Each structure stands twice: as C-alpha cells, then as structure tokens.
Amino acid sequence: MKIFKFFLTRIFLKRPILVLGMIALLFLANYFSFTAARSIISTSQGYNKIEILNKKGNFIANLDPNSKSDFNSLKKGDTQKIYEYLSNNYEYAFQANGFVTSLNNKNDMEITLNYINKDAYKINRFNLFEGEELDFQDELNVEEIPVLIGYGLAKTYPIGSVIKINDSSLPNPINLKVKGVLEKDFYHSNFYAPNSKNYFNFSIFVPVNNKILQNSKIDLQVNGLMDLILIHSTKKEALKLSKYIEENTNLKFNFFSQQENFNYFEDYYMNSLKIIGSITIILLIIVISVAIWNNLMSIRLMISDITINLLVGLSYSKLRRIFYGYFGLLLFLNIIGLFIITAFNRYSFWLKKDAIFATYGKFGLLDMDWLALLIVIIIDIIISILIVEISLKKIKSIPISLGVLQ
C-alpha cells in the first residue's frame, strides 16, 4: 500500500492538471462509446421489432413534408369517406397513439389512450405481464370495452377494474374494462427511425373496429392516417389510395415499404455513427498517448526514487500491478460517473412526468443501457492494457543503475 501511495502521489499525479485533462478526455471517449453502443443496440432491437412489417405487400403511410396541411378545414364527412373506402377496398392496420386523458394514477403521469384495430394488434407483439390478450369481435361492447394497460397502471387499475373515460376520441363517454397488463417497459419502435422508442408503461390500448372508427371524432380519424399500414396490397393500390385521400382532404400521403423506410434511415444514421466513431477513436488515441507520455515523463523525473525501490525489492511484475491498479481505479470512477449520469437521465423523465419515455429498468437502467456499459468496460480494459504494457515496455528500456543515485 505504501509503494502504491508513492507511485500515486509522486508519479501518476505529479502533473494534476494533465491528469484531470486525461480523465475528462477519457470520460468523453467513454460517453461517446456508450452513446454509439446504446444507439446500435436500440437500432437492432427496433429492427427486430419492426421486421414483421418488412414483407411484400405492406405499405406504410407518411404525410408528405411538402403537403399543405390545413387540418382546421377538414370535415368529419371527408375522413369518414376515406375509412369507408378503406373498409371496402383494403386490408389495413390502424393504430393511433398519444391521446391524453385526465385519469388519476399514483405516479401523477399523463395517461395516453392508444386506439388499435385487429390487424395492427396482430402485427405488433403485445407481451403481457399478466391477464389475457385482447379479443377483437365484430361487435365490440362499447358500453364496456376490454383494454390492455401499461405496467405503471397495474396497481391503480388491477385486472377486472372498470375505468370511466369522459374525454376519449369516441363520441360518448366510455367504460374500459382492464383485461391484461403489458410487460414492464413495453415499447414500440418508430417505423422511420428504428433506434427511437415510445414506452407504454402509462398507456391504455383500446380496440376499435370499422364501425367504431367511422363514428369516432375527426382527430382520431386524421391521426390514424399518419401511420396507416396497408396489408397484402400493391404499390399501384397504395398510390390509388394516396390520390383518393388527397382529393378528399388535400393531404398528400406517401406510402413506402418498410425496406424503403429502413434504407432512408440507414442513409443518415450511418453518417451519424461514422462521426461519433471518428470522434471516439481520436479521443481514445489522445488519452492513450497522454497517459503513456505522462507516465514516462514522471518516471524520468523520479528515476532516482524508482531505482531505490527497484534495488530494495520492487519487481517489474509488482510495478505492473501498481499500474493496473491505478488505471483500473480511474476507469472504475469513469464508469460510475457514466452510470450516475445515465440513471439520472432516465429518472429525469419521471421528474418531468414524460410518460412516453418513463421506464423502470434494473436499478434505473434498461437492458440496452447495461449492455452498452458492458461494451464500454471492455473498451476500457483494452485501453488500460495498452497504456500499461506500452508504458512498462518503455520503462524497461530506460537505463536504471546505481549511477542515477550519484
């Protein structure tokens, strides 16, 4: 312990400003590595989640960015025509998310109602924590609609509870009967950005059929068009629907296959990864270079003390352990700092009552966070090995003899 303290105070920390700069650069490198790793993991999860849509005949609606959208001029009769046309000519998946309702819950979160039809329910994988799957019947009981709720609502509204909603997107107040609870941190990935997720811990999924849709409020009908999915269709039929929607609403929708969405995403995503990767590599090279240079300069300045320690029994193997202990401590502190920042970032969504991003995880972190941290730890281990072994190799090349004591 005494010899470690000597090396810590007289060698490693001899230039404190330089050491602090190195620690800051190392933390930045770790942060960029963590961000890139987590993004790649999240993207992989998104691809796995959405891959079921990547089939021939599936086309996803997307409002054209150049469309002159005047939603205030839309009339319910116009959107009703579209859903009648859809019902008569297409097989489609309908899901409309994010309709906030004033519903009490112990976390004081904003609760969202998400409306979904049978085909969308089949496409999306709804994993349950407990309860039963939704049963889509031709005649849904509108007086008591069976629903799935998010994990965060399970204690407030256990299975079998009846929830009265007065501000839904349906024409009259509705009663919702809890039939199942979604698994903890259940999410859907964005069709256009698979690395982006919406979490449904504080959401309610309400089943709808054609009849309910046609009688619903205009905001639900318009919102449902934004991510409408045509199933077992063709590009020609999708263009035909796009034209029909534009004629009735002046809203221009494009219909893309999921592979086209993937291709568009990959074009800009890969460029972002290259930038982050390049910055990370540059930072790591600087960190390794500064650490080795600092070690060698400090050793040269304290060569007489090092020689005495070597003469009285300090071996190179023990010196190696001292170096690994020091850099292991630095890396450990960096990882702890990264963990605290990530955990606080997750917790901040709870403080802001941002239900779409509020998650539980393990010790505040999601699985992808833990996996990204593991990748950073592996990178740090490789860095420490490079720094220590190169430093020791350089130190061994320094002539050490009794002459340095004179």
C-alpha positions in Angstrom: 0.0 0.0 0.0 2.9 2.3 0.8 4.5 1.8 -2.5 1.2 2.3 -4.3 0.7 5.6 -2.5 4.2 6.6 -3.5 3.5 6.0 -7.2 0.1 7.6 -6.9 1.3 10.9 -5.4 4.9 11.1 -6.9 4.4 9.6 -10.3 0.8 9.3 -11.6 -0.4 12.6 -10.0 2.7 14.6 -10.4 1.0 16.7 -13.1 -2.5 17.1 -11.7 -3.8 19.4 -14.5 -2.6 16.9 -17.1 -4.2 14.0 -15.2 -7.5 15.8 -14.9 -7.5 16.6 -18.6 -6.8 13.0 -19.4 -9.7 11.9 -17.1 -12.0 14.4 -18.8 -11.0 13.1 -22.2 -11.4 9.5 -21.1 -14.9 10.3 -19.8 -15.8 12.0 -23.1 -14.5 8.9 -25.0 -16.5 6.6 -22.7 -19.6 8.8 -23.2 -19.3 8.7 -27.0 -18.6 5.0 -26.9 -21.6 4.4 -24.7 -23.9 6.6 -26.9 -22.8 4.8 -30.0 -23.1 1.3 -28.5 -26.5 2.0 -27.0 -27.8 3.5 -30.2 -26.6 0.4 -32.2 -28.3 -1.9 -29.6 -31.5 0.2 -29.7 -31.5 0.1 -33.5 -31.0 -3.7 -33.5 -34.0 -4.0 -31.2 -36.0 -1.7 -33.4 -35.2 -3.8 -36.5 -36.3 -7.0 -34.7 -39.5 -5.3 -33.6 -40.4 -3.9 -37.0 -39.1 -6.7 -39.2 -42.5 -8.3 -39.3 -43.7 -5.4 -41.4 -40.8 -5.9 -43.9 -42.9 -8.1 -46.2 -44.0 -7.8 -49.8 -47.4 -6.1 -50.0 -47.1 -4.0 -46.8 -47.0 -0.2 -47.3 -46.9 2.4 -44.5 -48.4 5.9 -44.8 -46.3 9.0 -44.3 -47.6 12.6 -44.6 -45.6 14.3 -47.4 -43.4 17.0 -45.8 -44.4 19.3 -48.7 -48.1 18.7 -48.2 -50.0 21.9 -47.5 -51.8 20.7 -44.4 -54.8 22.7 -43.2 -56.3 20.4 -40.5 -58.7 23.1 -39.4 -60.5 22.9 -42.7 -61.1 19.2 -42.6 -64.6 17.9 -42.0 -65.6 14.7 -40.5 -67.6 13.7 -43.6 -64.3 13.8 -45.6 -62.4 11.5 -43.3 -65.4 9.2 -42.9 -65.4 8.7 -46.7 -61.8 7.6 -46.5 -62.4 4.9 -43.9 -65.4 3.7 -45.8 -63.3 3.4 -48.9 -60.6 1.7 -46.8 -63.0 -0.9 -45.4 -64.4 -1.7 -48.8 -61.2 -1.9 -50.7 -58.2 -2.6 -48.4 -56.9 -4.7 -45.6 -55.2 -2.2 -43.2 -53.7 -1.9 -39.8 -54.8 1.1 -37.8 -53.1 2.5 -34.7 -53.3 6.0 -33.3 -51.3 6.8 -30.2 -50.9 9.7 -27.8 -54.4 10.8 -26.9 -54.0 12.2 -23.4 -56.8 11.6 -20.9 -57.4 13.0 -17.4 -57.1 9.8 -15.4 -55.8 9.6 -11.9 -52.8 7.4 -11.1 -50.4 7.2 -8.2 -47.4 8.5 -10.3 -49.4 11.5 -11.5 -48.4 10.8 -15.0 -50.3 11.8 -18.2 -52.2 8.7 -19.4 -52.5 8.2 -23.1 -55.2 6.3 -25.0 -53.9 4.3 -28.0 -56.5 3.0 -30.4 -55.8 -0.1 -32.4 -57.6 -2.4 -34.8 -57.4 -6.2 -35.1 -54.8 -6.2 -37.9 -52.5 -3.8 -36.1 -52.8 -5.9 -33.0 -51.7 -9.0 -34.9 -48.7 -7.2 -36.4 -47.4 -5.7 -33.1 -46.1 -8.1 -30.5 -48.0 -7.3 -27.3 -46.2 -9.1 -24.5 -48.2 -9.3 -21.3 -47.1 -9.2 -17.7 -50.4 -10.8 -16.6 -54.0 -11.2 -17.9 -55.4 -12.1 -21.3 -55.0 -10.9 -24.8 -57.5 -8.6 -26.5 -60.4 -10.3 -28.2 -61.5 -8.4 -31.3 -65.1 -9.1 -32.0 -67.2 -7.9 -34.9 -69.5 -6.2 -32.4 -67.4 -4.7 -29.6 -69.2 -4.0 -26.4 -68.9 -0.2 -26.5 -70.5 0.0 -23.0 -67.6 -1.9 -21.5 -64.6 -2.2 -23.9 -61.9 -4.7 -22.9 -58.4 -3.0 -22.8 -54.8 -3.6 -22.1 -53.0 -1.2 -19.7 -49.3 -0.3 -19.1 -47.3 -1.8 -16.3 -47.3 1.5 -14.4 -51.1 1.5 -14.1 -51.4 -2.1 -12.8 -51.6 -1.3 -9.1 -54.1 1.6 -9.6 -56.2 -0.3 -12.0 -55.8 -4.1 -11.5 -57.3 -6.7 -13.8 -61.1 -6.6 -13.8 -61.2 -2.8 -13.0 -63.6 -0.7 -14.9 -62.3 2.8 -15.9 -64.7 5.5 -17.0 -63.3 7.9 -19.6 -65.1 11.1 -20.4 -62.6 12.7 -22.8 -61.9 9.9 -25.3 -61.8 10.3 -29.1 -65.1 8.4 -29.3 -68.4 10.3 -29.4 -69.6 9.4 -26.0 -68.1 8.6 -22.5 -66.8 5.0 -22.4 -66.2 2.4 -19.8 -63.0 0.4 -20.2 -62.5 -3.0 -18.5 -58.9 -4.0 -17.8 -58.3 -7.4 -19.3 -54.5 -7.5 -19.3 -51.3 -5.7 -18.2 -48.4 -5.1 -20.6 -44.9 -6.2 -19.6 -42.7 -3.8 -17.9 -41.2 -1.2 -20.2 -43.2 -2.4 -23.2 -42.4 -0.3 -26.3 -42.9 0.2 -30.0 -40.1 1.4 -32.3 -40.6 4.1 -34.9 -41.2 2.9 -38.5 -38.9 5.6 -39.8 -36.2 5.6 -37.1 -35.9 2.1 -35.5 -33.5 3.5 -32.9 -36.3 5.6 -31.4 -38.8 4.1 -29.0 -42.0 5.0 -27.3 -42.7 3.3 -24.0 -46.2 2.4 -22.8 -45.9 2.0 -19.1 -48.7 4.6 -18.7 -50.9 3.9 -21.7 -54.2 2.2 -22.4 -54.7 0.2 -25.6 -58.3 0.5 -26.8 -59.5 -1.9 -29.5 -61.6 -0.4 -32.4 -63.4 -1.9 -35.4 -64.6 -0.3 -38.6 -67.9 0.8 -37.1 -66.3 2.5 -34.1 -63.7 4.2 -36.3 -66.4 5.7 -38.6 -68.3 7.1 -35.6 -65.2 8.4 -33.9 -64.1 12.0 -33.6 -62.2 13.6 -36.5 -58.9 13.9 -34.6 -58.7 10.1 -34.2 -59.5 9.6 -37.9 -56.9 12.0 -39.1 -54.2 10.8 -36.6 -54.8 7.2 -37.7 -53.9 8.1 -41.3 -50.4 9.2 -40.3 -49.1 5.6 -39.6 -51.7 3.6 -41.6 -50.4 0.3 -42.8 -51.8 -1.4 -46.0 -51.5 -5.1 -45.9 -51.4 -7.5 -48.8 -51.5 -4.6 -51.2 -49.5 -3.3 -54.2 -47.7 0.0 -55.0 -50.4 0.7 -57.5 -53.2 0.3 -55.0 -51.3 2.4 -52.4 -50.9 5.2 -54.9 -54.6 5.0 -55.7 -55.4 5.4 -52.0 -53.0 8.3 -51.7 -54.8 10.1 -54.6 -58.2 9.4 -53.0 -57.1 10.8 -49.6 -55.7 13.9 -51.3 -58.9 14.5 -53.3 -61.0 14.4 -50.1 -58.7 16.1 -47.6 -56.0 18.0 -49.6 -53.5 15.9 -47.5 -50.8 14.2 -49.6 -49.6 10.9 -48.2 -46.7 8.8 -49.5 -46.8 5.0 -49.0 -43.5 3.3 -48.5 -42.5 -0.3 -47.9 -40.7 -0.9 -44.6 -37.5 -1.7 -46.6 -37.7 1.8 -48.1 -38.0 3.2 -44.6 -35.0 1.2 -43.5 -33.0 2.4 -46.5 -33.8 6.1 -45.8 -33.0 5.7 -42.1 -29.6 4.0 -42.8 -28.5 6.7 -45.1 -28.4 9.4 -42.4 -27.9 7.0 -39.4 -24.6 5.6 -40.8 -23.2 9.0 -41.3 -24.0 9.9 -37.7 -22.3 6.7 -36.4 -19.2 7.4 -38.5 -18.9 10.9 -37.0 -19.4 9.6 -33.4 -17.0 6.7 -34.1 -14.3 9.0 -35.5 -14.5 11.4 -32.5 -14.3 8.4 -30.1 -11.3 6.9 -31.8 -9.5 10.3 -31.9 -10.2 10.9 -28.2 -9.0 7.3 -27.3 -5.8 7.8 -29.2 -5.2 11.2 -27.4 -6.0 9.6 -24.0 -3.6 6.7 -24.6 -0.8 9.0 -25.9 -1.2 11.5 -23.0 -1.3 8.7 -20.4 1.8 7.0 -21.7 3.7 10.3 -22.1 2.7 11.4 -18.6 3.9 8.1 -17.1 7.3 8.2 -18.9 8.0 11.8 -18.0 7.1 11.3 -14.4 9.2 8.1 -14.2 12.2 10.0 -15.7 11.8 12.9 -13.2 11.7 10.4 -10.3 14.2 8.0 -11.7 16.4 8.0 -8.6 13.4 7.1 -6.3 12.3 4.4 -8.8 15.9 3.0 -8.8 15.9 2.8 -5.0 12.6 0.9 -4.9 13.8 -1.5 -7.6 17.0 -2.1 -5.6 15.1 -2.8 -2.4 12.7 -5.4 -3.9 10.3 -3.7 -6.3 9.9 -6.1 -9.2 8.5 -5.3 -12.7 5.6 -7.6 -12.0 4.7 -5.7 -8.9 5.1 -2.4 -10.9 2.7 -3.8 -13.5 0.1 -4.5 -10.7 0.5 -0.9 -9.4 -0.1 0.5 -12.9 -3.1 -1.7 -13.4 -4.4 -0.7 -10.0 -4.1 2.9 -10.8 -5.7 2.8 -14.3 -8.3 0.4 -13.0 -9.3 2.9 -10.4 -9.5 5.7 -13.0 -11.7 3.6 -15.3 -13.9 2.5 -12.4 -14.6 6.1 -11.4 -15.4 6.9 -15.1 -17.8 4.1 -15.3 -19.5 5.1 -12.0 -19.9 8.6 -13.4 -21.4 7.3 -16.6 -23.8 5.1 -14.7 -24.9 8.1 -12.5 -25.5 10.4 -15.5 -27.4 7.7 -17.4 -29.6 6.8 -14.4 -30.3 10.4 -13.7 -31.2 11.0 -17.3 -33.7 8.1 -17.1 -35.1 9.4 -13.8 -35.5 12.9 -15.2 -38.3 11.6 -17.4 -40.2 10.7 -14.2 -39.5 14.2 -12.8 -40.8 15.8 -16.0 -43.8 13.4 -16.0 -42.9 12.4 -19.5 -44.8 9.1 -19.7 -43.7 8.2 -23.2 -40.1 7.9 -22.0 -40.6 7.0 -18.3 -39.1 3.5 -17.7 -38.4 1.2 -14.8 -35.4 -1.0 -15.9 -33.0 -2.5 -13.4 -31.5 0.0 -10.9 -32.9 2.7 -13.2 -31.2 1.5 -16.4 -32.7 -0.5 -19.3 -31.1 -3.7 -20.7 -29.7 -1.7 -23.6 -28.0 0.7 -21.1 -26.4 -2.2 -19.2 -25.2 -3.8 -22.4 -23.7 -0.5 -23.6 -22.0 -0.1 -20.3 -20.5 -3.6 -20.6 -19.2 -2.7 -24.1 -17.6 0.5 -22.6 -16.0 -1.6 -19.8 -14.5 -3.9 -22.4 -13.1 -1.0 -24.4 -11.7 0.5 -21.2 -10.0 -2.8 -20.3 -8.3 -2.8 -23.7 -7.2 0.8 -23.2 -5.7 0.1 -19.8 -3.8 -2.9 -21.2 -2.4 -0.8 -24.0 -1.4 2.0 -21.7 0.2 -0.2 -19.0 2.0 -2.6 -21.3 3.4 0.1 -23.6 4.4 2.2 -20.5 6.2 -0.8 -18.9 8.0 -1.6 -22.2 9.2 2.0 -22.4 10.2 2.0 -18.7 12.2 -1.2 -19.1 14.2 0.5 -21.9 15.3 3.3 -19.5 18.8 2.5 -18.2 18.5 2.1 -14.4 21.7 1.7 -12.4 23.5 2.9 -9.3 24.8 5.7 -11.4 21.5 7.6 -11.3 21.8 7.9 -7.5 25.0 9.9 -7.8 
